[in-house]
Amino acid sequence: MTNLRATEDKFIFKAPLIIENSLNDQTIKSLVDEYGYDEEKLNYGAELLDNLKKAQLTKNEDGSEFIEKKNQYDRAFNDAFNLYMDYVKISRVAFRENDQVISLLGINGLRKKNPDEFLKQAEMFYSGALKSDIVKSELLKFKITEEKLQNGLNLVKDFVKLYQEVSIERAETIGFTKNKNM
């Protein structure tokens, strides 16, 4: 991939010089004309190259937006996931004898790091915890207040928003790449 990008960048750098020289220098112009590159084709090539540069610039700008959004997404995921895991571990200890609460919170089994699965598990946990007075009172013994649970849920909601934004940015970046390649 790096070699392809270097070759592409080299082409974009050299092509304008080749086209300009072919258009402006009569000796070169007559030589390339023998190969079917008349002035019309050279001007068309210059136009295509200009379009390529514009598409490349748009792709690069959008790509940097995507990278920044992806970094925010990664931080939001880590913050939400780590806090959630702390609460799950404490809840597993607090409710180890209460299968009904364990089922309500969905805390048995493995925790998923896949964003979609994480969201399902985290939303189930927080909504169950915030709705149940029994859960809230027991977690309060471990210094997990209703406010902290709500904060954890808000982190998950913030992550959902960034997850959607990153998905859109990714699709746009792919679109710009396809446009540039055309």
ABEGO torsion letter per residue (X at the ends): XAAAAAAAAAAAAAAAAAAAAAAABAAAAAAAAAAGBBAAAAAAAAAAAAAAAAAAAAAAAAAAAAAAAAAAAAAAAAAAAAAAAAAAAAAAAAAAABAAAAAAAGABEBBBABAAAAAAAAAAAAAAAAABAAAAAAAAAAGBBAAAAAAAAAAAAAAAAAAAAAAAAAAAAAAAAAAAAX
